[in-house]
Amino acid sequence: MEFALSEEQELLVDSVSKMLSLSCNVDELRSQASGEKTFRNKINKEFSEMGLNGLLVPERLGGSGLGILEASLIGEQIGKFAAPAIWIGNSVMTPICLNNDENKDLAEEWLPRIADGSCISGVAINEYISKREDNGLTIDNGEISGISIFAIDSETNPDIIITVIQDELYLVETANEKIEISNLPTIDSTRVMSEIVFHSCSSQKINGGKDLIEKIIDAGRVVLSADLLGASQNMLDKAIEYSLERKQFNRIIGSFQAVKHMCAEMAADLEPCRSLVWYASYAQSNIPEEAHLTACHAKAHLSEVAHDIARTSTQVHGGMGFTDLLGLHYWFKRIGLTRQILGGPEIVRKEAAVSQGF
């Protein structure tokens, strides 16, 4: 078996990478950090024009009909450029949630609109993984009330929101409903998380129960792992580049053994992660009995490796690594938040242990 990217997959990566390289730079990230939405809207428009929103939507519903591996390849590029793209919730978790025999009507109603970019879907399922005492949702006669935090892709006034109460998924149309959506402050300005307050909002049940909830969480975790992979690769590349430019004692610092070791250790730690992410992505669609475990392994391991690379890359840059001039902190902070979304490494490792009978 040859486990390598196909020509079509490589072309997809090249296209997305080229688009993001032309659109993303540190100045744009600074504008995003200041609260300006122009950059975010530009990226999302370009994603829509390239047809990326419908990557996982079946062809019969206007999408590309591709899989989690392709979504992860794009996720890696998003992380590499720290792009504020609507991706994990809208383009990955929602299509998987609706694209099944039990939810045909919902799929036919919403997936074509997600594919053509006329509809945005937010995902608010954090309470299924971890819940604060003052948060959580309740349902009474089909009406949802309560607060959900760390909602994904919900900052741009989504048309629908996928949420969870106990072991059931629900779809809420935001039009004509009493819903308050506010940005949730985090350390990462490149990815906006939201707090959603529901006031007796009408909902539609999504069939699938606990199995479907875990399926979309696993998919989200794998693509987030790819995001961590891309962000880590960028920080490693920047560390190597800086070490070959910065001089101390009339020598580039990259010639010092200590700096060589730091860069070599980052590269050695990161390279196996790519295979792990690819395999976990492949398993989601092709090896269902391994899907949950590989998703947990990928999310937990990439969270730790990315954290170490972010720290070491900053150390290679010395004092400059802490300044806004290079903008390295945008990737540092993105890694810090991403490792906690859909469960931090401690939670995910525990789930992996339980799934293996420990």
N, C-alpha and C positions, 0 to 999 in steps of 0.2 A: 504494500500500500504506500503510495506516495502522498505524504501529507505536506503539500505545498499549495500556495495560492495559484489559482487558475489565471489565465491571461485576462479574462473578464474581471476578476477580482483585483488584479494588479492595476488594470485600467481604471477601475472605480476609485482605488486609493489615490492614484496619480491625479485624477480629475478633482477630487475633493481637496487633496493637498495643495494643488495649484490654486484653486479658488480661495482657500483660506490664507495661503501665503500672500496673495495679492490684497486681501482685505484686512488681515490682522497684523497689528504691530503694537508696540508698547504705548504709543500715543493714543490709539483707540482704546486700549485697556484702561488708560488713565481717564478718558472721557466716560467710560462705562462706570468706573469707580466713583466718579463725581455725581452719578445719578442720571447722566445723559443717556437717552434710549435710542439715539440715532444709530449707533453702531450695532446694537442688538437687533434692531428692526432690519438693518441692512443684511446681516448674516442670515436671519430667518427668511427674508425675501429670496436670497440667493439659494438657500436650501430648497425652498419651494419651487423655484424656477428650474432647478436641476432634477426635480422629481424625487428628492430624497425623503420627503415626508411620507411617501407611500412605499418605502422600501420593503416593508414587511406586509403590506396590503396585497391580497391576491390580485392577479392580473384581471380576473373577471370583474373586480370592483375598482379597477382603474389604477392599481399599484404595480409594483415590479415583481412581487411574489418571491422575493429573496429571503434569506434566513438570518439567524442571529450572528453567524460568522461575518457576514457582510456588514451587519449593524455594528459589530465590534470593530471592524476595520475602520469604519467611519468614526466611531467613538474614539479610537486611538488618535486620529487626526484632530478631532475636536479638542482632546486633552493636550496634544502637542502644541496647539496654537492658543490654548485657553479661550476658545471661542464661546461666547455666551449664546449657544444655539439651543433651541427647543428640540430636544432629542429623546432623552430617556423615557419620559412619560408619554409624550405625544406620539412619537414615531416608533417606539419599541414596545412599551408595556400595554398601551391601549389596543393596537392591532392584535397582539397575542391574546388579550383579554376577550375581544369580541369575535375573533375569527375562529369559530368552532360551530359544530352542528347545533349546539344547544342555544346559540344566540344569533341565529341567522337574520332575524328581523332587525336587531340592533346593528349588526354588521352591515347589512345592506343600506341602512339609513345613514350611518355615520362614517364608515370607512372610506367610501368614495370622496367624501368631503375632506377627510383628513389627508387623503392622497393628493388632492388638487390644491390643498392649502387654504381652503375656504373655512375650515373648522380647526380649532385648537382644542386639544384635550389635556386637562391637568389630571394628576394622579395624587390622591391624598390617602395613603395607606400606612403612614408611619406608626399609627396606633396599634397596628397588628403586630409590629416588631417590638416597640417599646412605647410605654404610655406614661405621661405625667398624671399626677393625681387630679389636677384641675382641667385636664383635657379629655377628649374622647367624644364619641358620637352615640346618640340613641335614635331609635326609630319607633314611631307610633302611627299605625295605620298608613304605612308607606311614606310618612313624612319624617325627614331627618333633621335633627337639631344637635347642636354642640360645636366643639372646636377641634379642628385638626391642624397640626403644625407640621412643618417641614414638607409641605406639599410641593410636588415637582411639576415644573412647566405650567405654573398657575398664575404667573405674574402678569401675563398679557391678556387678561380678561378672557379666559377660556370659554368656549361654547358649552362644553360638557366637563364634568368632573367625575372621575372614577374614585370611589371611596369604599371603605370596608367597615362593617359593623359585625363584631364577633367573627363568625366564619362565613360570612356572605358578602358578596360584592354588589354595589349599587351604582347606577348611573344617574347623575343629576344634571338636568339641563339648566344652565344659569339664567337663561332668558326668563324674565317675569318672576324670578325667585328672589327671596330675601337672602342674599349671600354677600358677606363682607370679605374681601380679599385684601390683605395687606402684606407688604414685604417684611420678611423676618430677618432682622439684622444678623449677619454672620461675619466671620473673618474674611470670607471669599467674596469679592465683588464681581467675579467673572461668572458666577452661577447664582441666580436669584432664587431663594427659597421663600415660601409663602405660608402665612397663617390664614386659614379659612374658617369663618364663622357661619354656620348654617342656622337659619331661623325657620323651622317647620317647612322644609323644602320637599316638594314632591320628588319621588325617585322611581326608578325602574330597576327591578332586581335583575342581576346578571347571573345566569345559571352557571354552575361549576363548583361552587363551594370552596372548601379548603384547598383542594387539589389545584384549582385554577389560581387561587391567591398565591400559593407557593410557586406555581409555574411562572407567573409574571414577576414575582420577586426575584426568582433565580435568574430570569432573563435580564432584569434590571441590574442585578449584581454583576453579571458577567460583562455587560457593556460598561458599567462603571469601572470595572477592573481594567478594561481596555483604555478608558479615559486616564486612569492612573498610569498605565503603561506609557501612553503618549506624553503625559506631563513629565514623567520621570526621564524618558528618553531626551526630551528637550533640555531638562536641567543638566543631564549628563553631557550633552553636546555643548551646552554653554560653558560648562566647567572646563572641558577639554579645550575649547576655543580660547577661553580666557587664559588658561595656563600656557598657551603657546604665544600669547601676546604680552602678558604682564612680565616685566623684568625686575629682578632684585639682585643686587650685587653683580650687575652686568651680565646676568644670565636670565633667560626666561624661566619662570618658576616651574614650568613643566619639565625642566631638566633635573629638578631636585627629586631624589628618590621618594621622599615622603609624599610629595604631590602625585608622583607616578603611581604609587601604591593606592592612594585614595581614588584616583580615576579608574585604575584597573579593578579595584574591588567593586566599584559601582557598576562597571560594565559586566563583570562576572556575575554579580547578583541579579542584574536586570535581564540578561539574555535568556535564561531559562524561563523567565516569566512570559515571554512571548509565546512559547510553545504551550504553556499552561493555559493562557487566555484563548488561544486558538482551539485547543482541545476542549476546553469547557464550552466554548461557543458551538463547536461541532456537536457536542453531546446533547445540547438543548434540543436540537432538531432530530438527531439520529440515534442517540443512545439514551433513551428516557430513564433507564434504571440507574444511570450515572449522572443524570442532569443536576440533581440537587447537590450531591456531594462535590462534584467538580466546580459548581458555582460557588459553593462555600469556600473551597480551597483557593480558588482564584481570587475572590474578594478579600479573604483574610491575608493571604500571602502577599498580594500586590499592595495591600494597605501598609504592611510592615516594610516591605522593600522600598516602596515609594517614599515613605516617611524617612527612612535612612538616607536615601539618595538626596532628598530635598535638603536635609541637614548637611550632608557631606559636600554637596555642590555649593551651598552657601559658604561653607568653610574654605573651599578652594578659592572663592572670590574674595575672601578676607573681608575687610570693612566695606568694600564696594557692594558686597552681596546684600547688605542691609539697607542700601540706599534705594531711592526711587529712580535713580538715573538709569540703571540697568533693567529695572522692572522684574528682577528675579523673584521678588516676593509674591507676584501674582500667581506663579505656578506653585510656590511654597504653600500659599494659603489655599489654593485650589485643592492640592493634595490633602491638606489638613481637613477640609470639609468633606471631600469625596469619600475619604476612608470611613466616615461616620454615616453617610447616607445609606439607607436600607440595612442598617446594622453595622456597628463597628466590628473590628476583628475579634474582640472577645466574645461578642454575641454570636458571630458567624461560626467561630471555632466550636462553640458549645453546640450549635445546631448540627455541625458536621459530626461531632462525637455522638450525639443522640441518634443520628441517622445510621450510625454504625453499631449501635447497641451498647454504647458505653454509658 
